[in-house]
Amino acid sequence: MSNSVKFRLNGAEMTYTENPAMRLLDALREGYLLTGTKCGCKEGECGACSVIVNGQLYNSCLVAMGSLEGAEVMTIEGFSKTERFAVLEKAYQEVSAVQCGFCIPGMVLASECLLASNPHPTEEEIRVGISGNLCRCTGYNSIVAAVGIAAQKGEGLW
Amino acid sequence: MKTISKAVPKLDHYEKISGAAKYVCDLPTKGMLFGRMLRSTEARAKFGNITLPELPEGYFFYDKNDVPGVNKVQIVLDDTPVFAEGIVEYIGDPIGLLVGSDERVVNQLLKQIQVEYEVLEPVFDPRESKESFFNVNIDKGNIAEAFANADKVYEEKFHTGLQEQAYLETNGLIAEYVDGKMTIRGSLQCPYYVFGAVAQAMGLENENVRIVQDVTGGGFGGKEDYPSVLACQAAVAAYHSKKPVRIVFDRHEDMIATSKRHPSYCTYRVAIKDKKVIGMDIDVLYDAGAYTTLSLVVLQRGVIGAAGIYNVPNLKVRGEARKTNIVPSGAFRGFGGPQTFFAVEMMMTHIAKDLGMDAVEFKLQNAAKQGDTTSTSGRYHFPVPIPAMTEDVLKASDYYNKKKVYQNQTGRYRRGIGASLVYHGCGFTGNGERDLIKAVVKLKKSKDGMVEVLTAGTDMGQGLFTTLNKIVSSTLEIPMEQVIVALPDTDMVPDSGPTVASRSIMSVGNLLMKAAKRLKEEWIDGEAQLIEQRYEHPDFMIPFDNDNFTGDAYPTFSWSVNVVEVEIDSLTGFIKVIGAWGCYDVGTPIDEQIVMGQMEGGFVQSLGYGMMEKMEAHNGWIRNSSFSDYIIPTAVEFENLHVMLHVVDYPNGPFGAKGAGELPNVGPAPATIDAIQNALDTTLNKAPFIAEDVMNFLREVK
């Protein structure tokens, strides 16, 4: 019986041997020192801890480490090295969509997952796509605009 | 648009979006102790013995007996204890602090602590409370005569509930005591508030206290006074344990233990003659909660705004903040304004309805103009652009046509449209800037020409570092890259006052502009230079008399007009906002996109206050202590949200700017409730008004 979990984290092979009930959120922040993933509520409501697991957006506070065998996990630290991030980053900057910033790493990953499944979303589809991520600062208009701009400027990337 | 208003990339953009920014919760924890508060489970009780489990080595418990200085947190009055002294006043009142190296062990040990309580009778309803914290009154003109001369007198009661700031980053900080010096760093709005509080509680000299702001994930008032409380508690533990102590709240603890928006109960009596308001007689009651914290100044703003934007020649306001045994309310963006503005805006719509007038017409007919006296017998010194702004918003929202159509509806889906006309007074109330704050800023130029901006101003997302940089670099006519604005550290920066009251750009920014003008004149290449600038009270202001509450409460006001359109499903009670429009006059925006972001964000918080965000204390327990139970807006609720700016230069602000941040939190909630009452063809008197309230209303009508 194996008591380790093998998975990929931002492209690197990892072998996890600690408590399998540990939240992915806590493992990322405390174990792997990847603090770009934020903790806002620890009950799957706010989306600040969003990460991408096997191409899907997850609240990492609701993912147990034991469930990650063979999984591909991407956090903001990994995503920020991609060309898609560069387009999203510029788009968010263009409309000053980053205020306190605490929701933003999760919001950017939600934007990525939305565009990956729907490269030309309508405004309504963008709103639904980021509705699992709470932002208390912006009122969302600028973030919605940013995702729209990224979809246009990143034509062909998604 | 002025050149300065053109948006620039925010200075903190990249570090935040890439996940590199370090909030206090992201700092390395090696060698630190984790702290968790022992909180009262009783709403009001004396407590005696505290029985601790056996604490492993390196785990410590601290309480009132361990506070080396004064066991009071310096806020406005010093009644908030660092740790409770024999009596607890609300569920969540801190009794002690348990610290240790493993957070999970700390949590387990905490559950084993037993406290002996002798339960006392609590008070939860401020209307039944016998303990008055503060009274603030206005007496202007001759109210008796006004009511004697009235054609008609209207009387109504209004209620608003608790609101939670719900910043995404919870309160948190780290205290460290090294070589006789206490350093606190973390998520906070007002470094010098924390500074004063820690010095007093720890009995330390000023030079032995240092406060540093870390990147802060939202504040909205919720990190104005509260970090002072938390800092004192953490400091006690760091002092005795000689180790850095980190306290970062989880969401539940943040929601039960930190300050909220004050619930309010207002009674309005309004005298009308010839369709004009000739007198208002108002009782304002704010539920302060268990300790006074910021209630005095919150109440003052509520009392001043109680007559709304209207020119009311005869005015009596009796404002009171009373004690109850729930978590203290404190600062929340808008700071006492949203409660009374809600009441007066609803009152005016109800009177208009009775007079057979459109509410907006009735409001405009009574609105104050430049030169009129304010509620405190001061003066509106500057233009009041309400009529032009109203025209813009009504046109954009097609208000009059919709109002005509949305009558006598009987189908399942019913629509309504509503409006509000409000202001927010810019800066501290009364003589606060002159007598209490006495702001100082500095510009420090190095030999190589880099200019450092030294203020205590904090950026918690509102973009202050970017805007202050723009003010200084534009004045000096140098690139933004040549100007540095860093996170404030009280070892480095002078006390330019707290980052509150929509004062930072107008007051601190103005001092910086003056300093930059001087530096420009005195600039010597290759030399290090230091410029200091101190606050000067505007000489046009009518002196404020704090005892009689008369004079100019604010140098100027920011104005806004809001329209909200809703569709109500009469089967489910569901309220859908189908359109929202706001026009804001904040002077010249220092950065148009930053201001738009502030207006949109505040607008959505206020829409939440109006129709979503319900927080109740049931027998003293905050029932809505998570994001599952306390629902804040997501991206889908308010998709048709339109903000416009009405730009008028404010001559005493930097580049024409005045207060901005709080303004959008005042008007949208009453506009929303106005829309809901229009859809339901009734008059409403409380906020929030949520789906459940719609269902109750429809049931009663049947």
Interface residues (C-beta under 8 A of the other chain):
Chain A: R29 E30 L33 L34 T35 G36 T37 K38 C39 G40 C41 K42 E43 E45 C46 A48 T75 I76 E77 S80 F85 L88 E89 Y92 Q93 V95 S96 A97 V98 Q99 C100 G101 F102 C103 I104 P105 V108 E123 E124 I126 R127 V128 I130 S131 G132 N133 L134 C135 R136 C137 T138 G139 Y140 N141 S142 I143 V144
Chain B: A7 P9 K10 D12 H13 Y14 K16 I17 S18 G19 A20 A21 K22 Y23 C25 D26 P28 T29 Q165 A166 Y167 L168 E169 T170 V215 T216 G217 G218 F220 D250 R251 M460 G461 Q462 G463 D591 Q593 I594 M596 G597 E600 G601 G602 F603 V604 Q605 S626 F627 S628 I632 P633 T634 A635 V636 F638 E639 L641 V643
